[in-house]
Amino acid sequence: MERYRPVTGIDCTVASLLIDTEAPLDVLHETATDRIRAATQLLENLAFEEGAYSELARVLVISLREGCDLLDVVGRRLQAPPLA
C-alpha cells in the first residue's frame, strides 16, 4: 500500500487531498468519525424537514448513527490500555 492515498470521489488529474496510510490508528479513526458525524448531523436536519427526501434521510440516519456507535466502541478500544 502506498503511504499517501488520494481521497476518492474527487475526479482530478493531480490529487490535492491525501490520506496518510501510516498515520496512527487513533488519528485516522478520529478523522473518519468527525466526517461521518458531520454527514449524519446534516441528514438528521434534513430528516425533520417536510419534503420528498425526508424519509430517505431518516433511513440513512439510522445506518449512519449505528456506524457512529460502532466507531465509538472502536475508538474506546484503541485508547484502552492493552490487556495483560
PyMOL Python script that loads the backbone (N, CA, C, O; Angstrom):
from pymol import cmd

cmd.read_pdbstr("""\
ATOM      1  N   MET A   1       0.854  -1.170   0.000  1.00  0.00           N
ATOM      2  CA  MET A   1       0.000   0.000   0.000  1.00  0.00           C
ATOM      3  C   MET A   1       0.901   1.234   0.000  1.00  0.00           C
ATOM      4  O   MET A   1       1.881   1.309   0.741  1.00  0.00           O
ATOM      5  N   GLU A   2       0.548   2.182  -0.837  1.00  0.00           N
ATOM      6  CA  GLU A   2       1.302   3.430  -0.871  1.00  0.00           C
ATOM      7  C   GLU A   2       1.028   4.239   0.392  1.00  0.00           C
ATOM      8  O   GLU A   2      -0.054   4.150   0.973  1.00  0.00           O
ATOM      9  N   ARG A   3       2.012   5.025   0.812  1.00  0.00           N
ATOM     10  CA  ARG A   3       1.853   5.796   2.045  1.00  0.00           C
ATOM     11  C   ARG A   3       0.736   6.827   1.925  1.00  0.00           C
ATOM     12  O   ARG A   3      -0.093   6.947   2.827  1.00  0.00           O
ATOM     13  N   TYR A   4       0.707   7.561   0.835  1.00  0.00           N
ATOM     14  CA  TYR A   4      -0.300   8.605   0.666  1.00  0.00           C
ATOM     15  C   TYR A   4      -1.307   8.173  -0.387  1.00  0.00           C
ATOM     16  O   TYR A   4      -0.963   7.931  -1.544  1.00  0.00           O
ATOM     17  N   ARG A   5      -2.535   8.084   0.035  1.00  0.00           N
ATOM     18  CA  ARG A   5      -3.615   7.619  -0.836  1.00  0.00           C
ATOM     19  C   ARG A   5      -4.552   8.793  -1.124  1.00  0.00           C
ATOM     20  O   ARG A   5      -4.981   9.469  -0.190  1.00  0.00           O
ATOM     21  N   PRO A   6      -4.877   9.050  -2.386  1.00  0.00           N
ATOM     22  CA  PRO A   6      -5.797  10.142  -2.698  1.00  0.00           C
ATOM     23  C   PRO A   6      -7.198   9.861  -2.155  1.00  0.00           C
ATOM     24  O   PRO A   6      -7.643   8.714  -2.113  1.00  0.00           O
ATOM     25  N   VAL A   7      -7.872  10.907  -1.748  1.00  0.00           N
ATOM     26  CA  VAL A   7      -9.263  10.787  -1.311  1.00  0.00           C
ATOM     27  C   VAL A   7     -10.100  10.423  -2.535  1.00  0.00           C
ATOM     28  O   VAL A   7      -9.966  11.043  -3.589  1.00  0.00           O
ATOM     29  N   THR A   8     -10.959   9.422  -2.392  1.00  0.00           N
ATOM     30  CA  THR A   8     -11.790   9.005  -3.526  1.00  0.00           C
ATOM     31  C   THR A   8     -12.954   9.966  -3.708  1.00  0.00           C
ATOM     32  O   THR A   8     -13.331  10.695  -2.791  1.00  0.00           O
ATOM     33  N   GLY A   9     -13.509   9.950  -4.900  1.00  0.00           N
ATOM     34  CA  GLY A   9     -14.676  10.769  -5.171  1.00  0.00           C
ATOM     35  C   GLY A   9     -14.344  12.145  -5.714  1.00  0.00           C
ATOM     36  O   GLY A   9     -15.248  12.922  -6.023  1.00  0.00           O
ATOM     37  N   ILE A  10     -13.059  12.460  -5.835  1.00  0.00           N
ATOM     38  CA  ILE A  10     -12.654  13.738  -6.397  1.00  0.00           C
ATOM     39  C   ILE A  10     -11.942  13.427  -7.706  1.00  0.00           C
ATOM     40  O   ILE A  10     -10.856  12.846  -7.715  1.00  0.00           O
ATOM     41  N   ASP A  11     -12.559  13.815  -8.799  1.00  0.00           N
ATOM     42  CA  ASP A  11     -12.041  13.464 -10.119  1.00  0.00           C
ATOM     43  C   ASP A  11     -11.137  14.587 -10.627  1.00  0.00           C
ATOM     44  O   ASP A  11     -11.611  15.583 -11.174  1.00  0.00           O
ATOM     45  N   CYS A  12      -9.837  14.413 -10.439  1.00  0.00           N
ATOM     46  CA  CYS A  12      -8.877  15.365 -10.975  1.00  0.00           C
ATOM     47  C   CYS A  12      -7.584  14.629 -11.301  1.00  0.00           C
ATOM     48  O   CYS A  12      -7.344  13.533 -10.796  1.00  0.00           O
ATOM     49  N   THR A  13      -6.757  15.226 -12.139  1.00  0.00           N
ATOM     50  CA  THR A  13      -5.536  14.543 -12.553  1.00  0.00           C
ATOM     51  C   THR A  13      -4.456  14.586 -11.482  1.00  0.00           C
ATOM     52  O   THR A  13      -3.662  13.651 -11.382  1.00  0.00           O
ATOM     53  N   VAL A  14      -4.404  15.633 -10.686  1.00  0.00           N
ATOM     54  CA  VAL A  14      -3.426  15.736  -9.608  1.00  0.00           C
ATOM     55  C   VAL A  14      -4.181  15.790  -8.281  1.00  0.00           C
ATOM     56  O   VAL A  14      -4.930  16.731  -8.021  1.00  0.00           O
ATOM     57  N   ALA A  15      -3.978  14.776  -7.452  1.00  0.00           N
ATOM     58  CA  ALA A  15      -4.681  14.723  -6.163  1.00  0.00           C
ATOM     59  C   ALA A  15      -4.106  15.763  -5.210  1.00  0.00           C
ATOM     60  O   ALA A  15      -2.890  15.881  -5.062  1.00  0.00           O
ATOM     61  N   SER A  16      -4.987  16.511  -4.573  1.00  0.00           N
ATOM     62  CA  SER A  16      -4.531  17.513  -3.597  1.00  0.00           C
ATOM     63  C   SER A  16      -4.939  17.139  -2.177  1.00  0.00           C
ATOM     64  O   SER A  16      -4.397  17.686  -1.216  1.00  0.00           O
ATOM     65  N   LEU A  17      -5.882  16.220  -2.030  1.00  0.00           N
ATOM     66  CA  LEU A  17      -6.271  15.729  -0.710  1.00  0.00           C
ATOM     67  C   LEU A  17      -5.823  14.283  -0.595  1.00  0.00           C
ATOM     68  O   LEU A  17      -6.244  13.420  -1.365  1.00  0.00           O
ATOM     69  N   LEU A  18      -4.960  14.037   0.384  1.00  0.00           N
ATOM     70  CA  LEU A  18      -4.370  12.718   0.534  1.00  0.00           C
ATOM     71  C   LEU A  18      -4.578  12.197   1.946  1.00  0.00           C
ATOM     72  O   LEU A  18      -4.681  12.966   2.902  1.00  0.00           O
ATOM     73  N   ILE A  19      -4.638  10.873   2.058  1.00  0.00           N
ATOM     74  CA  ILE A  19      -4.712  10.206   3.355  1.00  0.00           C
ATOM     75  C   ILE A  19      -3.355   9.574   3.616  1.00  0.00           C
ATOM     76  O   ILE A  19      -2.827   8.842   2.779  1.00  0.00           O
ATOM     77  N   ASP A  20      -2.796   9.864   4.787  1.00  0.00           N
ATOM     78  CA  ASP A  20      -1.536   9.245   5.190  1.00  0.00           C
ATOM     79  C   ASP A  20      -1.869   7.870   5.753  1.00  0.00           C
ATOM     80  O   ASP A  20      -2.370   7.761   6.872  1.00  0.00           O
ATOM     81  N   THR A  21      -1.598   6.834   4.992  1.00  0.00           N
ATOM     82  CA  THR A  21      -1.967   5.478   5.401  1.00  0.00           C
ATOM     83  C   THR A  21      -1.139   4.973   6.579  1.00  0.00           C
ATOM     84  O   THR A  21      -1.459   3.936   7.160  1.00  0.00           O
ATOM     85  N   GLU A  22      -0.087   5.691   6.933  1.00  0.00           N
ATOM     86  CA  GLU A  22       0.752   5.301   8.062  1.00  0.00           C
ATOM     87  C   GLU A  22       0.500   6.161   9.304  1.00  0.00           C
ATOM     88  O   GLU A  22       1.222   6.052  10.295  1.00  0.00           O
ATOM     89  N   ALA A  23      -0.517   7.007   9.246  1.00  0.00           N
ATOM     90  CA  ALA A  23      -0.869   7.822  10.413  1.00  0.00           C
ATOM     91  C   ALA A  23      -1.333   6.898  11.535  1.00  0.00           C
ATOM     92  O   ALA A  23      -1.822   5.801  11.265  1.00  0.00           O
ATOM     93  N   PRO A  24      -1.188   7.327  12.791  1.00  0.00           N
ATOM     94  CA  PRO A  24      -1.654   6.486  13.906  1.00  0.00           C
ATOM     95  C   PRO A  24      -3.143   6.156  13.756  1.00  0.00           C
ATOM     96  O   PRO A  24      -3.935   6.983  13.303  1.00  0.00           O
ATOM     97  N   LEU A  25      -3.500   4.938  14.144  1.00  0.00           N
ATOM     98  CA  LEU A  25      -4.892   4.490  14.006  1.00  0.00           C
ATOM     99  C   LEU A  25      -5.869   5.406  14.732  1.00  0.00           C
ATOM    100  O   LEU A  25      -6.960   5.664  14.225  1.00  0.00           O
ATOM    101  N   ASP A  26      -5.496   5.902  15.914  1.00  0.00           N
ATOM    102  CA  ASP A  26      -6.425   6.762  16.635  1.00  0.00           C
ATOM    103  C   ASP A  26      -6.676   8.057  15.881  1.00  0.00           C
ATOM    104  O   ASP A  26      -7.780   8.597  15.949  1.00  0.00           O
ATOM    105  N   VAL A  27      -5.693   8.566  15.173  1.00  0.00           N
ATOM    106  CA  VAL A  27      -5.864   9.792  14.386  1.00  0.00           C
ATOM    107  C   VAL A  27      -6.766   9.518  13.179  1.00  0.00           C
ATOM    108  O   VAL A  27      -7.676  10.297  12.894  1.00  0.00           O
ATOM    109  N   LEU A  28      -6.516   8.421  12.477  1.00  0.00           N
ATOM    110  CA  LEU A  28      -7.377   8.058  11.348  1.00  0.00           C
ATOM    111  C   LEU A  28      -8.815   7.840  11.810  1.00  0.00           C
ATOM    112  O   LEU A  28      -9.760   8.289  11.162  1.00  0.00           O
ATOM    113  N   HIS A  29      -8.969   7.152  12.924  1.00  0.00           N
ATOM    114  CA  HIS A  29     -10.296   6.882  13.476  1.00  0.00           C
ATOM    115  C   HIS A  29     -11.019   8.177  13.819  1.00  0.00           C
ATOM    116  O   HIS A  29     -12.184   8.354  13.463  1.00  0.00           O
ATOM    117  N   GLU A  30     -10.333   9.083  14.509  1.00  0.00           N
ATOM    118  CA  GLU A  30     -10.962  10.347  14.922  1.00  0.00           C
ATOM    119  C   GLU A  30     -11.366  11.183  13.711  1.00  0.00           C
ATOM    120  O   GLU A  30     -12.434  11.795  13.705  1.00  0.00           O
ATOM    121  N   THR A  31     -10.519  11.210  12.695  1.00  0.00           N
ATOM    122  CA  THR A  31     -10.838  11.980  11.487  1.00  0.00           C
ATOM    123  C   THR A  31     -12.050  11.399  10.776  1.00  0.00           C
ATOM    124  O   THR A  31     -12.947  12.137  10.368  1.00  0.00           O
ATOM    125  N   ALA A  32     -12.081  10.076  10.627  1.00  0.00           N
ATOM    126  CA  ALA A  32     -13.226   9.427   9.981  1.00  0.00           C
ATOM    127  C   ALA A  32     -14.506   9.668  10.779  1.00  0.00           C
ATOM    128  O   ALA A  32     -15.561   9.941  10.206  1.00  0.00           O
ATOM    129  N   THR A  33     -14.406   9.567  12.085  1.00  0.00           N
ATOM    130  CA  THR A  33     -15.573   9.782  12.950  1.00  0.00           C
ATOM    131  C   THR A  33     -16.112  11.200  12.785  1.00  0.00           C
ATOM    132  O   THR A  33     -17.324  11.395  12.685  1.00  0.00           O
ATOM    133  N   ASP A  34     -15.231  12.177  12.756  1.00  0.00           N
ATOM    134  CA  ASP A  34     -15.673  13.567  12.586  1.00  0.00           C
ATOM    135  C   ASP A  34     -16.413  13.766  11.274  1.00  0.00           C
ATOM    136  O   ASP A  34     -17.442  14.441  11.234  1.00  0.00           O
ATOM    137  N   ARG A  35     -15.890  13.178  10.196  1.00  0.00           N
ATOM    138  CA  ARG A  35     -16.538  13.330   8.885  1.00  0.00           C
ATOM    139  C   ARG A  35     -17.908  12.668   8.873  1.00  0.00           C
ATOM    140  O   ARG A  35     -18.876  13.234   8.365  1.00  0.00           O
ATOM    141  N   ILE A  36     -17.985  11.466   9.435  1.00  0.00           N
ATOM    142  CA  ILE A  36     -19.250  10.732   9.435  1.00  0.00           C
ATOM    143  C   ILE A  36     -20.274  11.427  10.326  1.00  0.00           C
ATOM    144  O   ILE A  36     -21.453  11.486   9.975  1.00  0.00           O
ATOM    145  N   ARG A  37     -19.849  11.951  11.462  1.00  0.00           N
ATOM    146  CA  ARG A  37     -20.767  12.673  12.339  1.00  0.00           C
ATOM    147  C   ARG A  37     -21.322  13.931  11.667  1.00  0.00           C
ATOM    148  O   ARG A  37     -22.497  14.257  11.832  1.00  0.00           O
ATOM    149  N   ALA A  38     -20.478  14.636  10.912  1.00  0.00           N
ATOM    150  CA  ALA A  38     -20.940  15.831  10.206  1.00  0.00           C
ATOM    151  C   ALA A  38     -22.010  15.481   9.178  1.00  0.00           C
ATOM    152  O   ALA A  38     -23.025  16.169   9.076  1.00  0.00           O
ATOM    153  N   ALA A  39     -21.782  14.410   8.413  1.00  0.00           N
ATOM    154  CA  ALA A  39     -22.779  13.975   7.427  1.00  0.00           C
ATOM    155  C   ALA A  39     -24.058  13.511   8.109  1.00  0.00           C
ATOM    156  O   ALA A  39     -25.156  13.772   7.617  1.00  0.00           O
ATOM    157  N   THR A  40     -23.920  12.828   9.233  1.00  0.00           N
ATOM    158  CA  THR A  40     -25.086  12.354   9.977  1.00  0.00           C
ATOM    159  C   THR A  40     -25.912  13.522  10.482  1.00  0.00           C
ATOM    160  O   THR A  40     -27.140  13.500  10.397  1.00  0.00           O
ATOM    161  N   GLN A  41     -25.246  14.542  11.007  1.00  0.00           N
ATOM    162  CA  GLN A  41     -25.966  15.712  11.517  1.00  0.00           C
ATOM    163  C   GLN A  41     -26.732  16.419  10.403  1.00  0.00           C
ATOM    164  O   GLN A  41     -27.868  16.850  10.602  1.00  0.00           O
ATOM    165  N   LEU A  42     -26.112  16.535   9.233  1.00  0.00           N
ATOM    166  CA  LEU A  42     -26.797  17.151   8.100  1.00  0.00           C
ATOM    167  C   LEU A  42     -28.029  16.339   7.711  1.00  0.00           C
ATOM    168  O   LEU A  42     -29.097  16.905   7.480  1.00  0.00           O
ATOM    169  N   LEU A  43     -27.884  15.025   7.637  1.00  0.00           N
ATOM    170  CA  LEU A  43     -29.035  14.186   7.283  1.00  0.00           C
ATOM    171  C   LEU A  43     -30.124  14.241   8.348  1.00  0.00           C
ATOM    172  O   LEU A  43     -31.310  14.198   8.020  1.00  0.00           O
ATOM    173  N   GLU A  44     -29.737  14.335   9.616  1.00  0.00           N
ATOM    174  CA  GLU A  44     -30.742  14.457  10.675  1.00  0.00           C
ATOM    175  C   GLU A  44     -31.543  15.741  10.494  1.00  0.00           C
ATOM    176  O   GLU A  44     -32.761  15.748  10.673  1.00  0.00           O
ATOM    177  N   ASN A  45     -30.871  16.808  10.144  1.00  0.00           N
ATOM    178  CA  ASN A  45     -31.582  18.065   9.896  1.00  0.00           C
ATOM    179  C   ASN A  45     -32.548  17.931   8.731  1.00  0.00           C
ATOM    180  O   ASN A  45     -33.671  18.432   8.794  1.00  0.00           O
ATOM    181  N   LEU A  46     -32.123  17.258   7.665  1.00  0.00           N
ATOM    182  CA  LEU A  46     -32.999  17.051   6.509  1.00  0.00           C
ATOM    183  C   LEU A  46     -34.158  16.120   6.845  1.00  0.00           C
ATOM    184  O   LEU A  46     -35.258  16.286   6.317  1.00  0.00           O
ATOM    185  N   ALA A  47     -33.926  15.153   7.709  1.00  0.00           N
ATOM    186  CA  ALA A  47     -34.960  14.177   8.051  1.00  0.00           C
ATOM    187  C   ALA A  47     -36.144  14.827   8.746  1.00  0.00           C
ATOM    188  O   ALA A  47     -37.266  14.332   8.643  1.00  0.00           O
ATOM    189  N   PHE A  48     -35.917  15.918   9.447  1.00  0.00           N
ATOM    190  CA  PHE A  48     -37.001  16.571  10.173  1.00  0.00           C
ATOM    191  C   PHE A  48     -37.692  17.663   9.366  1.00  0.00           C
ATOM    192  O   PHE A  48     -38.642  18.286   9.840  1.00  0.00           O
ATOM    193  N   GLU A  49     -37.217  17.890   8.160  1.00  0.00           N
ATOM    194  CA  GLU A  49     -37.869  18.839   7.254  1.00  0.00           C
ATOM    195  C   GLU A  49     -38.958  18.106   6.479  1.00  0.00           C
ATOM    196  O   GLU A  49     -38.856  16.904   6.231  1.00  0.00           O
ATOM    197  N   GLU A  50     -39.971  18.822   6.109  1.00  0.00           N
ATOM    198  CA  GLU A  50     -41.009  18.237   5.262  1.00  0.00           C
ATOM    199  C   GLU A  50     -40.514  18.233   3.828  1.00  0.00           C
ATOM    200  O   GLU A  50     -39.965  19.232   3.362  1.00  0.00           O
ATOM    201  N   GLY A  51     -40.697  17.131   3.125  1.00  0.00           N
ATOM    202  CA  GLY A  51     -40.295  17.080   1.730  1.00  0.00           C
ATOM    203  C   GLY A  51     -40.089  15.670   1.259  1.00  0.00           C
ATOM    204  O   GLY A  51     -40.192  14.708   2.021  1.00  0.00           O
ATOM    205  N   ALA A  52     -39.795  15.569  -0.022  1.00  0.00           N
ATOM    206  CA  ALA A  52     -39.677  14.265  -0.673  1.00  0.00           C
ATOM    207  C   ALA A  52     -38.510  13.453  -0.142  1.00  0.00           C
ATOM    208  O   ALA A  52     -38.556  12.223  -0.152  1.00  0.00           O
ATOM    209  N   TYR A  53     -37.487  14.110   0.314  1.00  0.00           N
ATOM    210  CA  TYR A  53     -36.287  13.381   0.728  1.00  0.00           C
ATOM    211  C   TYR A  53     -36.211  13.118   2.225  1.00  0.00           C
ATOM    212  O   TYR A  53     -35.251  12.501   2.688  1.00  0.00           O
ATOM    213  N   SER A  54     -37.176  13.560   2.978  1.00  0.00           N
ATOM    214  CA  SER A  54     -37.094  13.403   4.429  1.00  0.00           C
ATOM    215  C   SER A  54     -37.118  11.932   4.849  1.00  0.00           C
ATOM    216  O   SER A  54     -36.420  11.556   5.791  1.00  0.00           O
ATOM    217  N   GLU A  55     -37.901  11.097   4.175  1.00  0.00           N
ATOM    218  CA  GLU A  55     -37.963   9.674   4.524  1.00  0.00           C
ATOM    219  C   GLU A  55     -36.645   8.979   4.189  1.00  0.00           C
ATOM    220  O   GLU A  55     -36.159   8.160   4.969  1.00  0.00           O
ATOM    221  N   LEU A  56     -36.075   9.298   3.049  1.00  0.00           N
ATOM    222  CA  LEU A  56     -34.775   8.741   2.673  1.00  0.00           C
ATOM    223  C   LEU A  56     -33.709   9.182   3.686  1.00  0.00           C
ATOM    224  O   LEU A  56     -32.871   8.378   4.093  1.00  0.00           O
ATOM    225  N   ALA A  57     -33.741  10.424   4.080  1.00  0.00           N
ATOM    226  CA  ALA A  57     -32.778  10.928   5.058  1.00  0.00           C
ATOM    227  C   ALA A  57     -32.913  10.181   6.380  1.00  0.00           C
ATOM    228  O   ALA A  57     -31.906   9.875   7.018  1.00  0.00           O
ATOM    229  N   ARG A  58     -34.141   9.884   6.800  1.00  0.00           N
ATOM    230  CA  ARG A  58     -34.349   9.145   8.053  1.00  0.00           C
ATOM    231  C   ARG A  58     -33.712   7.759   7.990  1.00  0.00           C
ATOM    232  O   ARG A  58     -33.077   7.320   8.949  1.00  0.00           O
ATOM    233  N   VAL A  59     -33.880   7.076   6.867  1.00  0.00           N
ATOM    234  CA  VAL A  59     -33.304   5.744   6.699  1.00  0.00           C
ATOM    235  C   VAL A  59     -31.772   5.820   6.730  1.00  0.00           C
ATOM    236  O   VAL A  59     -31.124   4.990   7.368  1.00  0.00           O
ATOM    237  N   LEU A  60     -31.203   6.795   6.057  1.00  0.00           N
ATOM    238  CA  LEU A  60     -29.754   6.954   6.050  1.00  0.00           C
ATOM    239  C   LEU A  60     -29.215   7.307   7.425  1.00  0.00           C
ATOM    240  O   LEU A  60     -28.131   6.861   7.801  1.00  0.00           O
ATOM    241  N   VAL A  61     -29.961   8.102   8.177  1.00  0.00           N
ATOM    242  CA  VAL A  61     -29.530   8.485   9.524  1.00  0.00           C
ATOM    243  C   VAL A  61     -29.410   7.261  10.419  1.00  0.00           C
ATOM    244  O   VAL A  61     -28.477   7.168  11.217  1.00  0.00           O
ATOM    245  N   ILE A  62     -30.337   6.326  10.297  1.00  0.00           N
ATOM    246  CA  ILE A  62     -30.294   5.117  11.128  1.00  0.00           C
ATOM    247  C   ILE A  62     -28.973   4.381  10.902  1.00  0.00           C
ATOM    248  O   ILE A  62     -28.294   4.018  11.862  1.00  0.00           O
ATOM    249  N   SER A  63     -28.609   4.161   9.641  1.00  0.00           N
ATOM    250  CA  SER A  63     -27.364   3.454   9.343  1.00  0.00           C
ATOM    251  C   SER A  63     -26.144   4.234   9.803  1.00  0.00           C
ATOM    252  O   SER A  63     -25.209   3.656  10.358  1.00  0.00           O
ATOM    253  N   LEU A  64     -26.147   5.533   9.579  1.00  0.00           N
ATOM    254  CA  LEU A  64     -25.003   6.338   9.994  1.00  0.00           C
ATOM    255  C   LEU A  64     -24.874   6.397  11.511  1.00  0.00           C
ATOM    256  O   LEU A  64     -23.761   6.349  12.035  1.00  0.00           O
ATOM    257  N   ARG A  65     -25.991   6.499  12.224  1.00  0.00           N
ATOM    258  CA  ARG A  65     -25.930   6.522  13.689  1.00  0.00           C
ATOM    259  C   ARG A  65     -25.372   5.208  14.226  1.00  0.00           C
ATOM    260  O   ARG A  65     -24.564   5.205  15.155  1.00  0.00           O
ATOM    261  N   GLU A  66     -25.802   4.090  13.639  1.00  0.00           N
ATOM    262  CA  GLU A  66     -25.255   2.799  14.056  1.00  0.00           C
ATOM    263  C   GLU A  66     -23.759   2.746  13.777  1.00  0.00           C
ATOM    264  O   GLU A  66     -22.991   2.242  14.597  1.00  0.00           O
ATOM    265  N   GLY A  67     -23.340   3.263  12.622  1.00  0.00           N
ATOM    266  CA  GLY A  67     -21.920   3.315  12.301  1.00  0.00           C
ATOM    267  C   GLY A  67     -21.153   4.175  13.291  1.00  0.00           C
ATOM    268  O   GLY A  67     -20.045   3.819  13.693  1.00  0.00           O
ATOM    269  N   CYS A  68     -21.733   5.309  13.690  1.00  0.00           N
ATOM    270  CA  CYS A  68     -21.094   6.173  14.691  1.00  0.00           C
ATOM    271  C   CYS A  68     -20.964   5.444  16.024  1.00  0.00           C
ATOM    272  O   CYS A  68     -19.935   5.550  16.691  1.00  0.00           O
ATOM    273  N   ASP A  69     -21.986   4.716  16.410  1.00  0.00           N
ATOM    274  CA  ASP A  69     -21.928   3.952  17.667  1.00  0.00           C
ATOM    275  C   ASP A  69     -20.810   2.905  17.607  1.00  0.00           C
ATOM    276  O   ASP A  69     -20.071   2.721  18.575  1.00  0.00           O
ATOM    277  N   LEU A  70     -20.694   2.227  16.468  1.00  0.00           N
ATOM    278  CA  LEU A  70     -19.635   1.235  16.306  1.00  0.00           C
ATOM    279  C   LEU A  70     -18.255   1.899  16.348  1.00  0.00           C
ATOM    280  O   LEU A  70     -17.323   1.366  16.951  1.00  0.00           O
ATOM    281  N   LEU A  71     -18.132   3.052  15.711  1.00  0.00           N
ATOM    282  CA  LEU A  71     -16.857   3.765  15.747  1.00  0.00           C
ATOM    283  C   LEU A  71     -16.506   4.221  17.157  1.00  0.00           C
ATOM    284  O   LEU A  71     -15.331   4.252  17.520  1.00  0.00           O
ATOM    285  N   ASP A  72     -17.502   4.573  17.949  1.00  0.00           N
ATOM    286  CA  ASP A  72     -17.250   4.932  19.345  1.00  0.00           C
ATOM    287  C   ASP A  72     -16.627   3.761  20.099  1.00  0.00           C
ATOM    288  O   ASP A  72     -15.686   3.938  20.873  1.00  0.00           O
ATOM    289  N   VAL A  73     -17.160   2.565  19.864  1.00  0.00           N
ATOM    290  CA  VAL A  73     -16.616   1.372  20.524  1.00  0.00           C
ATOM    291  C   VAL A  73     -15.174   1.133  20.070  1.00  0.00           C
ATOM    292  O   VAL A  73     -14.296   0.862  20.889  1.00  0.00           O
ATOM    293  N   VAL A  74     -14.940   1.234  18.769  1.00  0.00           N
ATOM    294  CA  VAL A  74     -13.588   1.043  18.247  1.00  0.00           C
ATOM    295  C   VAL A  74     -12.636   2.083  18.840  1.00  0.00           C
ATOM    296  O   VAL A  74     -11.512   1.755  19.220  1.00  0.00           O
ATOM    297  N   GLY A  75     -13.088   3.335  18.918  1.00  0.00           N
ATOM    298  CA  GLY A  75     -12.254   4.389  19.479  1.00  0.00           C
ATOM    299  C   GLY A  75     -11.888   4.131  20.926  1.00  0.00           C
ATOM    300  O   GLY A  75     -10.742   4.344  21.324  1.00  0.00           O
ATOM    301  N   ARG A  76     -12.837   3.680  21.711  1.00  0.00           N
ATOM    302  CA  ARG A  76     -12.554   3.367  23.112  1.00  0.00           C
ATOM    303  C   ARG A  76     -11.552   2.223  23.222  1.00  0.00           C
ATOM    304  O   ARG A  76     -10.664   2.241  24.074  1.00  0.00           O
ATOM    305  N   ARG A  77     -11.705   1.231  22.352  1.00  0.00           N
ATOM    306  CA  ARG A  77     -10.776   0.098  22.394  1.00  0.00           C
ATOM    307  C   ARG A  77      -9.375   0.503  21.938  1.00  0.00           C
ATOM    308  O   ARG A  77      -8.380  -0.018  22.444  1.00  0.00           O
ATOM    309  N   LEU A  78      -9.297   1.426  20.989  1.00  0.00           N
ATOM    310  CA  LEU A  78      -7.982   1.912  20.553  1.00  0.00           C
ATOM    311  C   LEU A  78      -7.278   2.675  21.658  1.00  0.00           C
ATOM    312  O   LEU A  78      -6.052   2.631  21.760  1.00  0.00           O
ATOM    313  N   GLN A  79      -8.050   3.385  22.499  1.00  0.00           N
ATOM    314  CA  GLN A  79      -7.462   4.193  23.564  1.00  0.00           C
ATOM    315  C   GLN A  79      -7.237   3.414  24.845  1.00  0.00           C
ATOM    316  O   GLN A  79      -6.521   3.875  25.734  1.00  0.00           O
ATOM    317  N   ALA A  80      -7.835   2.250  24.949  1.00  0.00           N
ATOM    318  CA  ALA A  80      -7.710   1.463  26.187  1.00  0.00           C
ATOM    319  C   ALA A  80      -6.310   0.868  26.297  1.00  0.00           C
ATOM    320  O   ALA A  80      -5.689   0.531  25.288  1.00  0.00           O
ATOM    321  N   PRO A  81      -5.826   0.742  27.512  1.00  0.00           N
ATOM    322  CA  PRO A  81      -4.521   0.091  27.667  1.00  0.00           C
ATOM    323  C   PRO A  81      -4.612  -1.369  27.250  1.00  0.00           C
ATOM    324  O   PRO A  81      -5.659  -1.995  27.414  1.00  0.00           O
ATOM    325  N   PRO A  82      -3.529  -1.919  26.712  1.00  0.00           N
ATOM    326  CA  PRO A  82      -3.569  -3.325  26.290  1.00  0.00           C
ATOM    327  C   PRO A  82      -3.814  -4.269  27.457  1.00  0.00           C
ATOM    328  O   PRO A  82      -3.368  -4.022  28.577  1.00  0.00           O
ATOM    329  N   LEU A  83      -4.526  -5.344  27.181  1.00  0.00           N
ATOM    330  CA  LEU A  83      -4.792  -6.342  28.212  1.00  0.00           C
ATOM    331  C   LEU A  83      -3.522  -7.144  28.483  1.00  0.00           C
ATOM    332  O   LEU A  83      -2.755  -7.454  27.572  1.00  0.00           O
ATOM    333  N   ALA A  84      -3.324  -7.464  29.729  1.00  0.00           N
ATOM    334  CA  ALA A  84      -2.103  -8.209  30.104  1.00  0.00           C
ATOM    335  C   ALA A  84      -2.245  -9.685  29.807  1.00  0.00           C
ATOM    336  O   ALA A  84      -1.319 -10.457  30.058  1.00  0.00           O
TER     337      ALA A  84
END
""", "prot")
cmd.dss("prot")
cmd.show_as("cartoon", "prot")
cmd.util.cbc("prot")
cmd.orient("prot")
